[in-house]
Amino acid sequence: MEVHGIISYGTYIPRGCLSRSSIVEFTGKGSGEGTRSVASYDENTTTMGVEAARNALHNSEVDLKKLYFTTVMPAYMDKTNATNIHAALQLDDFVETVDFGNSTRSAVGALSVALESGSSTLAVTADLRTGPSGSTEESAGGDAATAFLIGTEEQGKLLAEYLGGVSITSDFTDRWRVPGEPYSQVWEERFGEQVYVPLVDRAWNEALNRVGMKTEDVNTVLVAGLHSRSVAKSISLLDIKVPDDLTGRIGNTGATHPSLLLANFLDDAEADQTVALIVLADGCDILFFRTTQEVENRKSSNSISDQIDDQYPVPYGKYLSWRGLLDSQLPNRPPPVRPSSSAAKRRNDWKMGFVGSKDNTTGIIHMPPSRIGIKGGDLDDMEKLPMANAIGTIETMTVDNLVYSPNSPVVFAVVNFKGGGRLPVELTDTDSEKVDIGDQVEMTFRCLYTADGIHNYFWKAKPITKRKGKS
């Protein structure tokens, strides 16, 4: 029988974090303990999904067949958001690429489908949580993305084998958001607890029966859900070791949180450990995994703890502005016009995948790509050269206080890339007073702006942290 499981995984925690005490200082409401992760003004669920997927596919040689993307806050309706991720990753045209969405449960559903399919599948999830100013939804939420490369032993060495699971469904309304509304609404918490806890009890017993295990065979349980009281009650009901749920440091990341907890477990896992992932959302889903020796052989170089340590504080006023909840004065310059879909399609490799060209005659790297070399040579004698993973150094820079941006001032820099190539590029995730000539940068997929409902995606540079610089 074919063994399915997790071949690799990647996570993305935005560098910005919001102290809950700053919310209390501004609104006079809530608890001041801990922090939550905050996506920047130029990030959405698609861009976060790209970054998680890049981490999951780093050094991977798996022949990918499917790409699933799940989010409850899609950048587009009607249009498939997963195709933007597909383009940014420069995947083969025949990789099946689809969206799952609308409900937080769709994320664990997509993961389950991937685990049962037998095809090599990249399951990407991203969520961006917000709420009314000063609300529990706002302070308890968080932004993050994950990507899990799922396959069989023949397709790649498994970090964790999938043992099976169960899904139990119940129709009740404890959380809802109608189309077009930015915030979720929730019912009284005692109601959700009365419904969820019995579901967990039933699902747990059935799941153990299906995989032929007992409770004592399970080493760790990961319980995720947006209903905090139900999660806490379920944990006490099972009476099994439960690690930190990350909500104190990054918040509850909604649809992403189950896979984020699983990734956090794998970051430090030992071989031959059985873990149960329990997800509370419109029912209860339980998935069992057993780690292999490969999980110790291949430790993450960009763990969740490392990413949290790299975060920087975001003032509450700036957070409100980034979320569109505070009407801030923008620089007095004309707003950008709608990007051309036809022009973008013609330059898709460059715009979405950051693919330059290398002159076969002179070896000069051209960014953007060119049909003819800057120092001559034959027409179209160029080799495609992906540059998304290239490391660059700031050659010169300027700080612009006048350019149209929701996050003024904007830092522009001329970047020289290791191995060749030079490009003027916008910096992100940085402080204009702390960046300097000679700093190293890496590329990140972002949204330059949105006009007439069209997102203008491209790549920006962000400073490499001291931790990464030492590794």
Secondary structure, DSSP 8 states (H G I E B T S, - for coil): ---EEEEEEEEE--SEEEEHHHHHHHHS-S---SEEEE--TT--HHHHHHHHHHHHHTT------EEEEEESS-S-SSS-THHHHHHHHT--TTSEEEEEESSTHHHHHHHHHHHHH-S-EEEEEEEE---STT-HHHHHB-EEEEEEEEEETTTS--SEEEEEEEEEE----SEE--TT-SS-EE--HHHHHHHHHHHHHHHHHHHHHHHT--GGG--EEEEEES-HHHHHHHHHHHT------STTTT-B-GGGHHHHHHHHHHHT--TT-EEEEEEESSEEEEEEEEE-THHHHS--SS-HHHHHHT-EE--HHHHHHHTT-S-----SS-------HHHHHHTHHHHHH-EEEEETTT--EESS--SSBTTB--TT-EEEEE-TT-EEEEEEEEEESSS--TT-SEEEEEEEETTS-EEEEEB-S--TTT--TT-EEEEEEEEEEEETTEEEEEEEEEE--HHHHH-
